[in-house]
């Protein structure tokens, strides 16, 4: 009987231990966000997550007495954000995995305090600083090559601004443990796109309508050097660069050279007004889709002005040239 009782106790103790472990594991299977928001007693707050190059809505919660709660699961540590404005494209960002965190949000002051997330602690150290400091980005990669925070900050601050070789150099420094994660996938997708836009590659062909609605095909300019100029009337930097483009046009238009202006304008009237005011007398096309332009995506255009110089066979000679660098390159190839 005594032996039976001892065995029974052992079985019960083992079951209890398994229950404790199961409960502990259950507690780790998701995140809990306990939040307070300044200046708002009631309303709705939205939780977003940065995926596929944009902040997508994940969940919403009621604000009661200035407090709110979110519960859910995350496949991996990701950049999340909070906002009370559903369509807000610049919400307050923080890093989150499957953990319990406490947040204090002040949207008026654009401040967000988060405790309980190791990834957030790292994010807070570098966020807002790496965009203007390449050395700091290098330091982040050197110290935290295995962190998704490093990949995210690179995606948000440098990915769209660098050429293929520079992006690949950063990609190669990331730890293998990040393979297949969200932000590394975004880097890999950009590399695949940029590989098709390197010097010597044939420029992707496209067709867009001009001001009269007539289709203009890039390949119709074969036989000439072509400068594809991505710009928009609402872009201050583009308007500042336009005198340089005009100078290039006047200097080289009779030397087997032409320009194709591809606008990211939203409306026709300001586009045409800018063309006339700035004296842009070459061919212009636009689909009025702004940054959603298929051609802009095809050419990995994330900022403007952005240009691609093509040779008479339609192959890329150079890209991203501005100011004197553009004029010097044209002088070189159009001797």
C-alpha positions in Angstrom: 0.0 0.0 0.0 2.8 2.3 0.9 4.5 1.7 -2.4 1.2 2.4 -4.2 0.8 5.7 -2.4 4.3 6.7 -3.2 3.8 6.0 -6.9 0.5 7.8 -6.8 2.2 10.9 -5.3 4.9 10.8 -7.9 2.4 10.6 -10.7 0.4 13.5 -9.2 3.6 15.5 -8.7 4.6 14.9 -12.3 1.2 15.9 -13.6 1.3 19.1 -11.5 4.8 19.9 -12.9 3.6 19.4 -16.4 0.6 21.7 -15.7 2.9 24.4 -14.4 5.1 24.1 -17.4 2.1 24.2 -19.7 0.7 27.2 -18.0 4.1 29.0 -18.2 4.3 28.2 -21.9 0.7 29.4 -22.4 1.5 32.7 -20.9 4.3 33.2 -23.4 2.2 32.4 -26.4 1.3 36.0 -27.3 1.6 39.6 -26.4 -0.4 41.8 -24.1 -0.3 45.6 -24.4 -1.5 47.5 -21.5 -1.7 51.2 -22.4 -2.4 54.7 -21.2 -3.1 57.6 -23.5 -2.8 61.3 -22.6 -5.6 63.7 -23.3 -8.2 61.1 -24.5 -10.7 59.5 -22.1 -12.8 57.6 -24.6 -12.5 56.6 -28.2 -10.7 54.0 -30.4 -7.1 53.2 -30.8 -5.5 51.2 -33.6 -2.6 48.8 -33.6 -0.6 48.6 -36.8 2.3 46.4 -37.9 4.9 47.2 -40.5 4.7 44.5 -43.2 5.2 44.5 -47.0 6.5 48.1 -46.9 3.6 49.7 -45.0 1.9 49.9 -41.7 -1.1 47.6 -41.9 -3.9 47.6 -39.3 -3.8 44.6 -37.0 -6.4 45.4 -34.4 -8.4 48.1 -32.7 -9.4 48.6 -29.1 -11.7 50.9 -27.1 -10.2 53.6 -24.9 -11.9 53.7 -21.5 -10.8 56.2 -18.9 -7.7 56.9 -20.9 -6.6 53.2 -20.9 -6.7 50.4 -23.5 -5.6 46.8 -23.9 -4.5 44.7 -26.9 -3.9 40.9 -26.9 -2.6 38.9 -29.8 0.3 36.9 -31.2 3.2 37.8 -33.4 5.1 35.3 -35.6 8.3 37.2 -34.9 9.6 40.4 -33.3 8.2 43.2 -35.5 7.7 46.9 -35.6 4.2 47.8 -34.4 2.6 51.2 -34.0 -0.3 52.9 -32.2 -2.6 55.7 -33.4 -6.0 57.1 -32.8 -6.3 58.1 -36.5 -7.1 55.1 -38.6 -5.4 56.4 -41.8 -2.4 57.8 -40.0 0.7 57.0 -42.1 3.1 58.1 -39.3 2.0 56.4 -36.2 4.1 56.0 -33.0 6.3 53.0 -33.6 7.7 50.4 -31.1 9.1 46.9 -31.3 7.1 43.9 -30.0 7.3 40.2 -29.7 5.2 37.8 -27.7 5.5 39.5 -24.3 3.6 41.7 -21.9 4.4 45.4 -22.3 3.2 48.6 -20.8 2.9 51.7 -22.9 2.2 55.4 -22.4 1.2 57.3 -25.5 1.0 61.1 -26.0 0.1 61.7 -29.6 0.1 65.5 -29.3 3.7 65.4 -28.2 4.5 62.4 -30.5 5.9 60.5 -27.5 5.6 56.8 -26.7 7.1 55.1 -23.7 7.3 51.3 -23.7 8.6 48.9 -21.0 8.9 45.2 -21.1 10.3 44.6 -24.6 14.0 44.0 -25.1 13.7 44.7 -28.8 12.1 48.0 -28.0 15.0 49.0 -25.7 17.4 48.5 -28.6 15.0 50.3 -31.1 14.8 53.3 -28.8 18.6 53.6 -28.7 18.9 54.0 -32.4 15.5 55.2 -33.8 15.6 58.7 -35.1 19.4 58.8 -35.3 20.5 56.3 -37.9 18.8 58.0 -40.8 21.4 60.8 -40.7 24.4 58.9 -39.4 25.8 56.1 -41.6 28.5 55.4 -39.0 25.7 54.7 -36.4 24.0 52.3 -38.8 27.4 50.5 -39.2 27.7 50.4 -35.4 24.2 48.9 -35.1 25.0 46.2 -37.6 28.4 45.4 -35.9 26.9 45.0 -32.5 23.4 43.6 -33.3 23.6 41.8 -36.6 21.3 39.1 -35.2 18.5 41.6 -34.3 15.4 42.2 -36.4 15.6 45.8 -35.1 18.8 46.3 -37.2 17.0 44.9 -40.3 14.0 47.1 -39.8 16.0 50.3 -39.2 17.9 49.6 -42.4 14.7 49.0 -44.3 13.1 52.2 -43.1 16.1 54.5 -43.4 18.6 53.3 -46.0 17.1 50.6 -48.2 15.5 52.8 -50.8 18.4 55.2 -51.0 21.3 52.8 -51.7 22.4 51.0 -54.9 22.7 47.3 -55.3 26.3 46.9 -54.1 25.6 48.9 -50.9 22.4 47.1 -50.0 24.1 43.7 -50.6 27.0 44.7 -48.3 24.6 45.4 -45.5 22.6 42.3 -46.2 25.7 40.1 -46.0 26.4 41.4 -42.5 23.1 40.2 -41.1 23.2 37.0 -39.1 21.9 33.8 -40.6 19.4 33.5 -37.8 17.3 36.3 -39.5 17.0 34.4 -42.7 13.3 34.5 -43.9 12.2 37.1 -41.4 9.9 39.9 -42.5 12.5 42.7 -42.9 15.2 40.5 -44.4 12.6 39.4 -47.0 12.0 43.1 -47.8 15.8 43.6 -48.2 16.0 40.5 -50.5 13.1 41.7 -52.6 14.8 45.1 -53.1 18.0 43.4 -54.0 16.2 41.3 -56.6 14.7 44.4 -58.1 17.9 46.4 -58.1 19.8 43.6 -59.7 17.6 44.2 -62.8 18.5 47.9 -62.7 22.3 47.8 -62.6 24.5 49.5 -65.1 24.6 47.3 -68.3 21.1 45.9 -67.8 18.4 46.5 -70.3 16.0 49.1 -68.9 12.5 47.6 -68.3 10.1 48.8 -71.0 6.9 50.6 -70.2 4.1 52.5 -71.8 2.4 55.6 -70.2 0.1 58.3 -71.6 1.3 61.8 -72.4 -0.7 65.1 -71.7 -3.0 64.4 -74.7 -3.7 60.8 -73.7 -1.4 59.3 -76.3 0.5 56.2 -75.3 4.3 56.7 -75.2 6.5 53.6 -75.1 10.0 53.8 -73.8 11.4 51.4 -76.4 10.2 53.8 -79.1 13.2 56.0 -78.3 15.7 53.2 -79.2 18.6 54.6 -81.2 19.0 57.6 -78.9 20.5 58.2 -75.5 17.5 58.7 -73.2 17.3 60.3 -69.7 14.3 58.9 -67.8 13.5 61.7 -65.3 11.2 60.7 -62.4 9.8 63.9 -60.9 6.6 65.7 -59.8 5.3 69.2 -59.6 4.8 69.0 -55.9 8.4 67.9 -55.2 10.6 70.9 -54.2 13.9 69.0 -54.9 12.7 68.2 -58.4 11.8 71.8 -59.1 15.3 72.8 -57.9 16.8 70.2 -60.2 14.8 71.2 -63.2 17.1 74.0 -64.4 19.9 71.4 -64.6 17.7 69.2 -66.7 16.8 72.1 -68.9 20.5 72.9 -69.3 21.2 69.3 -70.3 18.4 69.4 -72.8 19.6 72.6 -74.4 23.2 71.4 -74.5 22.7 67.9 -75.8 19.3 67.7 -77.6 21.0 67.8 -81.0 23.5 65.1 -80.1 21.3 62.0 -80.3 19.9 62.6 -76.9 16.3 63.0 -75.5 14.5 63.1 -72.2 11.4 61.3 -71.0 9.8 62.9 -68.0 7.9 60.5 -65.9 5.8 62.4 -63.3 4.4 61.1 -60.0 1.8 63.8 -60.0 -1.7 63.2 -58.7 -3.5 65.8 -60.8 -3.1 67.0 -64.4 -3.4 70.7 -64.0 -0.4 71.3 -61.6 1.6 68.9 -63.7 1.1 70.9 -66.9 1.6 74.2 -65.1 5.0 73.0 -63.8 6.0 71.8 -67.2 5.2 75.2 -68.7 6.6 77.3 -65.8 9.9 75.4 -65.7 10.3 75.3 -69.5 10.4 71.5 -69.8 10.0 71.1 -73.5 10.6 67.4 -73.9 8.2 64.4 -73.8 6.3 63.9 -70.6 4.1 61.1 -69.4 2.0 60.5 -66.2 -0.6 58.0 -64.9 -1.5 60.2 -61.9 -1.0 57.3 -59.4 1.5 59.2 -57.3 3.8 56.7 -55.5 1.5 53.8 -56.6 2.7 54.2 -60.2 3.6 50.8 -61.6 6.5 52.3 -63.5 7.9 53.9 -60.3 7.7 50.5 -58.6 9.3 48.9 -61.7 12.3 51.2 -61.3 12.5 51.0 -57.5 11.8 54.7 -57.2 11.4 55.6 -53.6 12.4 59.2 -53.7 12.5 61.9 -56.4 14.1 63.3 -58.4 15.5 60.0 -59.7 17.0 59.5 -63.2 18.2 56.7 -65.4 20.4 57.3 -68.4 20.0 54.8 -71.2 22.2 54.2 -74.2 20.8 53.8 -77.8 20.3 50.0 -77.2 18.1 50.7 -74.1 20.8 49.6 -71.6 21.3 51.5 -68.4 24.5 53.7 -68.4 24.0 55.4 -65.1 21.3 56.2 -62.5 20.7 58.8 -59.8 22.8 61.5 -61.4 22.0 65.1 -60.5 23.6 68.5 -61.0 27.1 68.6 -62.4 27.4 64.8 -62.2 24.6 64.5 -64.7 26.1 67.1 -67.1 29.6 65.6 -66.8 28.2 62.1 -67.6 26.3 63.4 -70.6 29.5 65.2 -71.8 31.4 61.9 -71.5 29.0 59.7 -73.5 27.9 62.4 -76.0 31.3 63.5 -77.2 
